[in-house]
């Protein structure tokens, strides 16, 4: 029965605690009146499936590149399952932390949290559970070293890169570290070491992210500025530093991408293909620097999205 207006509260818990308990009960019991399929879809969206897919591909390539003998497919499956869970959970937690930032940006305000389709506690519980299960699974079914790299990836992403985005343009460099660790996880799962090949793969992924991320930031500079995200294009008034960093990143990537052949990881087909891909990427980056425009930045972004899978496919095809 509904109590009369002005009736005294019978609960001893503060309103905020009662609200939190009510939401938790809703999440745990599934008693929400919302369409459950919509809720599931929104929870999956929190984990950013397309980003997770790229993480899984780079992890698998790292595993394959690190193999010294026949692949252990069961171990690979366990590695991918653990990575999927841990990565999806970390990405969900990132959206939980940045929900206020996402609400101020045109490109992200339709995400489940800023749009109000999920409440923050749901994202927190979902992300925490997914990350924890992923880490435990990796440690139990792959190895302690793989667990260590996976845990470092999640920790750096959540506790270093995410808070630095609102403080310094150096966040791009910091964020490139966890972004470059998935192939290292794969390598460690295959060989149980951190030999030179692992660091070459790390270097390729690290450097690739610089022009890729800066091109995105260049395209959505006003959006990031409105949200208080201090990426380089936001604080770089004339854009000269941004364009210089894009070209520098492309040039460094070209050099490092040739190392797999030079250290005996890949053959001549990879070397030629990596050179062609890298030189094309440098040319597009230089064009953006010489004649900055939205169209040129979009070409750099598009090229980055083609470059990485192309390079990884060459590495897998011509592995020595």
C-alpha positions as CSV (number, residue, x, y, z in Angstrom):
1,X,0.0,0.0,0.0
2,X,1.3,3.5,-0.9
3,X,2.0,5.5,2.3
4,X,0.2,8.9,2.6
5,X,1.9,12.0,1.6
6,X,4.1,13.3,4.4
7,X,4.3,9.9,6.2
8,X,7.5,9.3,8.1
9,X,10.2,7.1,6.5
10,X,10.4,3.7,8.1
11,X,13.8,2.8,6.7
12,X,16.9,3.6,8.8
13,X,19.2,3.7,5.7
14,X,20.0,7.1,4.0
15,X,18.3,7.7,0.6
16,X,21.6,7.2,-1.3
17,X,22.2,3.8,0.3
18,X,18.6,2.8,-0.3
19,X,19.0,3.8,-4.0
20,X,22.2,1.9,-4.4
21,X,20.8,-1.2,-2.8
22,X,17.7,-1.0,-5.0
23,X,19.9,-0.7,-8.2
24,X,22.1,-3.6,-7.0
25,X,19.0,-5.7,-6.4
26,X,17.8,-4.9,-9.9
27,X,21.1,-5.8,-11.4
28,X,21.5,-9.1,-9.5
29,X,18.0,-10.3,-9.7
30,X,17.2,-9.1,-13.2
31,X,13.9,-7.6,-11.9
32,X,14.1,-4.5,-14.1
33,X,11.1,-3.7,-16.2
34,X,13.4,-2.8,-19.1
35,X,13.7,-5.0,-22.1
36,X,16.4,-7.5,-21.1
37,X,17.6,-7.9,-24.6
38,X,18.2,-4.1,-24.7
39,X,20.1,-4.3,-21.4
40,X,22.3,-7.2,-22.6
41,X,23.0,-5.3,-25.9
42,X,23.9,-2.2,-23.9
43,X,26.2,-4.2,-21.6
44,X,27.9,-5.7,-24.6
45,X,28.3,-2.2,-26.0
46,X,30.1,-1.1,-22.9
47,X,32.8,-3.7,-23.7
48,X,33.4,-2.2,-27.2
49,X,33.3,-5.4,-29.3
50,X,35.2,-3.9,-32.2
51,X,38.1,-2.7,-30.0
52,X,38.1,-6.1,-28.3
53,X,38.3,-7.8,-31.7
54,X,41.4,-5.9,-32.6
55,X,42.9,-6.8,-29.3
56,X,42.2,-10.4,-29.9
57,X,43.7,-10.3,-33.3
58,X,47.0,-8.7,-32.1
59,X,47.1,-11.1,-29.2
60,X,46.7,-14.1,-31.6
61,X,49.4,-12.7,-33.9
62,X,51.7,-12.3,-30.9
63,X,51.1,-15.9,-30.0
64,X,51.7,-17.2,-33.5
65,X,54.9,-15.0,-33.9
66,X,56.3,-16.3,-30.7
67,X,55.8,-20.0,-31.4
68,X,59.0,-22.1,-31.6
69,X,57.1,-25.3,-32.4
70,X,53.6,-26.6,-33.1
71,X,50.8,-24.4,-31.7
72,X,48.8,-25.5,-28.6
73,X,45.3,-24.6,-29.8
74,X,43.7,-25.3,-26.4
75,X,46.2,-22.8,-24.8
76,X,45.4,-20.3,-27.6
77,X,41.7,-20.6,-27.0
78,X,42.2,-20.1,-23.2
79,X,44.4,-17.1,-24.0
80,X,41.8,-15.5,-26.2
81,X,38.9,-16.1,-23.8
82,X,40.8,-14.6,-20.9
83,X,41.9,-11.6,-23.0
84,X,38.3,-11.1,-24.3
85,X,37.0,-11.0,-20.7
86,X,39.7,-8.8,-19.2
87,X,39.8,-6.4,-22.1
88,X,36.0,-6.1,-22.3
89,X,35.8,-5.5,-18.6
90,X,38.5,-2.8,-18.6
91,X,36.8,-1.0,-21.5
92,X,33.5,-1.1,-19.6
93,X,35.1,0.3,-16.5
94,X,36.6,3.0,-18.7
95,X,33.1,4.0,-19.8
96,X,32.0,4.0,-16.2
97,X,34.8,6.4,-15.2
98,X,34.4,8.6,-18.2
99,X,30.6,8.8,-18.3
100,X,30.5,12.5,-17.6
101,X,33.1,13.2,-20.4
102,X,31.1,11.0,-22.8
103,X,28.0,13.0,-22.0
104,X,29.6,16.2,-23.2
105,X,30.8,14.8,-26.6
106,X,28.6,14.5,-29.7
107,X,30.4,11.3,-30.8
108,X,29.8,9.5,-27.4
109,X,26.7,10.9,-25.8
110,X,24.6,8.1,-27.2
111,X,26.5,5.5,-25.3
112,X,24.5,3.5,-22.8
113,X,25.6,5.4,-19.7
114,X,25.3,9.1,-20.8
115,X,22.1,8.2,-22.6
116,X,20.7,6.8,-19.4
117,X,20.0,3.3,-20.7
118,X,22.2,1.9,-18.0
119,X,22.9,3.2,-14.5
120,X,26.5,3.6,-13.3
121,X,26.3,0.8,-10.8
122,X,25.4,-1.7,-13.5
123,X,28.5,-0.7,-15.5
124,X,30.7,-0.8,-12.4
125,X,29.5,-4.3,-11.5
126,X,29.6,-5.6,-15.0
127,X,33.1,-4.2,-15.8
128,X,34.6,-5.3,-12.4
129,X,33.2,-8.8,-12.7
130,X,34.3,-9.2,-16.3
131,X,37.8,-7.9,-15.6
132,X,38.2,-10.1,-12.5
133,X,37.0,-13.3,-14.2
134,X,39.3,-12.6,-17.2
135,X,42.4,-12.1,-15.0
136,X,41.6,-15.2,-12.9
137,X,40.9,-17.3,-16.1
138,X,44.2,-16.2,-17.7
139,X,46.1,-17.1,-14.6
140,X,44.4,-20.4,-14.2
141,X,44.4,-21.6,-17.8
142,X,47.3,-19.8,-19.5
143,X,50.2,-18.8,-17.2
144,X,51.2,-16.5,-14.4
145,X,53.3,-14.4,-16.8
146,X,50.5,-14.0,-19.2
147,X,48.3,-12.9,-16.2
148,X,51.0,-10.4,-15.2
149,X,51.0,-8.7,-18.7
150,X,47.2,-8.7,-18.9
151,X,46.9,-7.2,-15.4
152,X,49.4,-4.5,-16.3
153,X,47.5,-3.7,-19.4
154,X,44.3,-3.2,-17.6
155,X,45.9,-1.3,-14.7
156,X,47.8,1.1,-17.0
157,X,44.7,1.7,-19.1
158,X,42.4,2.4,-16.2
159,X,44.7,4.1,-13.7
160,X,47.2,5.9,-15.9
161,X,45.8,6.7,-19.3
162,X,42.2,7.3,-18.4
163,X,42.9,10.0,-15.7
164,X,45.7,11.6,-17.7
165,X,43.4,12.4,-20.6
166,X,42.0,15.4,-18.7
167,X,45.5,16.6,-17.5
168,X,48.1,16.4,-20.2
169,X,48.6,15.7,-23.9
170,X,51.2,13.1,-22.9
171,X,48.3,10.8,-22.2
172,X,48.6,9.6,-25.8
173,X,52.1,8.2,-25.1
174,X,51.0,6.7,-21.9
175,X,47.9,5.2,-23.5
176,X,49.9,3.7,-26.3
177,X,51.6,1.4,-23.7
178,X,48.6,-0.7,-22.7
179,X,47.5,-0.6,-26.3
180,X,50.7,-2.2,-27.4
181,X,50.8,-5.0,-24.8
182,X,48.3,-7.5,-26.2
183,X,50.8,-9.0,-28.7
184,X,53.3,-9.2,-25.8
185,X,50.7,-11.3,-23.9
186,X,50.4,-13.6,-26.9
187,X,54.2,-13.9,-27.2
188,X,54.5,-14.7,-23.5
189,X,51.8,-17.3,-23.7
190,X,53.7,-19.0,-26.5
191,X,57.3,-18.8,-25.2
192,X,57.1,-17.8,-21.5
193,X,59.7,-15.1,-22.1
194,X,60.1,-11.4,-23.0
195,X,62.8,-11.8,-25.7
196,X,63.5,-9.2,-28.4
197,X,60.6,-10.4,-30.6
198,X,58.1,-9.4,-28.0
199,X,59.5,-5.9,-27.8
200,X,59.5,-5.5,-31.6
201,X,55.8,-6.3,-31.6
202,X,55.3,-3.9,-28.8
203,X,57.2,-1.2,-30.7
204,X,55.1,-1.7,-33.8
205,X,51.8,-1.4,-31.9
206,X,53.0,1.5,-29.8
207,X,54.1,3.6,-32.8
208,X,51.1,2.7,-34.9
209,X,48.8,4.2,-32.2
210,X,50.4,7.7,-32.4
211,X,49.3,8.7,-35.9
212,X,46.1,6.7,-35.5
213,X,45.1,8.5,-32.2
214,X,46.3,11.9,-33.3
215,X,44.2,11.7,-36.5
216,X,41.1,10.9,-34.5
217,X,41.8,13.7,-32.1
218,X,42.4,16.1,-35.1
219,X,39.0,15.1,-36.5
220,X,37.1,15.5,-33.2
221,X,39.2,18.3,-31.7
222,X,36.2,20.5,-30.8
223,X,34.4,17.6,-29.3
224,X,37.4,16.7,-27.1
225,X,37.9,20.4,-26.1
226,X,34.2,20.7,-25.0
227,X,34.7,17.6,-22.8
228,X,37.9,18.8,-21.3
229,X,40.1,16.1,-22.8
230,X,43.6,17.5,-23.3
231,X,44.8,15.6,-26.3
232,X,47.5,17.3,-28.4
233,X,45.3,18.8,-31.1
234,X,43.2,20.4,-28.4
235,X,46.1,22.3,-26.8
236,X,48.1,22.8,-30.1
237,X,46.5,26.0,-31.4
238,X,48.1,26.1,-34.8
239,X,48.3,22.3,-35.3
240,X,52.0,22.3,-36.1
241,X,53.0,20.1,-33.3
242,X,50.2,17.6,-34.1
243,X,51.2,17.4,-37.7
244,X,54.9,17.0,-36.8
245,X,54.1,14.2,-34.3
246,X,52.0,12.4,-37.0
247,X,54.9,12.4,-39.5
248,X,57.4,11.4,-36.8
249,X,55.2,8.5,-35.7
250,X,54.8,7.3,-39.3
251,X,58.5,7.5,-40.0
252,X,59.5,5.7,-36.7
253,X,56.8,3.0,-37.5
254,X,58.3,2.4,-40.9
255,X,61.7,1.8,-39.4
256,X,60.6,-0.5,-36.6
257,X,58.2,-2.4,-38.8
258,X,61.2,-3.7,-40.8
259,X,62.8,-5.2,-37.8
260,X,61.0,-8.6,-37.8
261,X,62.9,-9.5,-41.0
262,X,66.2,-8.2,-39.7
263,X,66.0,-10.2,-36.4
264,X,64.8,-13.4,-38.2
265,X,61.1,-13.4,-37.3
266,X,59.8,-12.9,-40.8
267,X,61.0,-13.3,-44.4
268,X,61.6,-11.0,-47.4
269,X,57.9,-11.0,-48.5
270,X,57.1,-9.4,-45.1
271,X,60.0,-6.9,-45.5
272,X,58.9,-5.6,-48.9
273,X,55.2,-5.5,-47.9
274,X,56.0,-3.7,-44.6
275,X,58.1,-1.1,-46.5
276,X,55.4,-0.4,-49.0
277,X,52.7,-0.1,-46.3
278,X,54.9,2.1,-44.2
279,X,56.0,4.4,-47.0
280,X,52.4,4.9,-48.0
281,X,51.5,5.7,-44.5
282,X,54.4,8.2,-44.3
283,X,53.3,9.9,-47.5
284,X,49.8,10.4,-46.2
285,X,51.1,11.7,-42.9
286,X,53.4,14.1,-44.8
287,X,50.5,15.3,-47.0
288,X,48.4,16.0,-43.8
289,X,51.4,18.0,-42.4
290,X,51.9,20.0,-45.5
291,X,48.3,20.7,-46.3
292,X,46.3,20.2,-43.0
293,X,42.6,19.5,-43.5
294,X,39.8,17.4,-42.2
295,X,39.9,15.3,-45.4
296,X,43.6,14.7,-45.1
297,X,43.3,13.7,-41.4
298,X,40.5,11.3,-42.4
299,X,42.8,9.7,-45.0
300,X,45.5,9.2,-42.3
301,X,42.9,7.6,-40.0
302,X,41.6,5.3,-42.8
303,X,45.1,4.4,-43.8
304,X,45.9,3.5,-40.2
305,X,42.9,1.2,-40.1
306,X,44.2,-0.6,-43.2
307,X,47.8,-0.6,-42.3
308,X,47.7,-2.6,-39.1
309,X,45.7,-5.6,-40.2
310,X,47.7,-5.6,-43.5
311,X,51.0,-5.7,-41.6
312,X,49.9,-8.3,-39.2
313,X,48.7,-10.5,-42.1
314,X,52.1,-10.2,-43.7
315,X,53.8,-11.2,-40.5
316,X,51.6,-14.2,-40.1
317,X,52.0,-15.2,-43.7
318,X,55.8,-14.9,-43.9
319,X,56.7,-16.0,-40.4
320,X,60.1,-17.7,-40.3
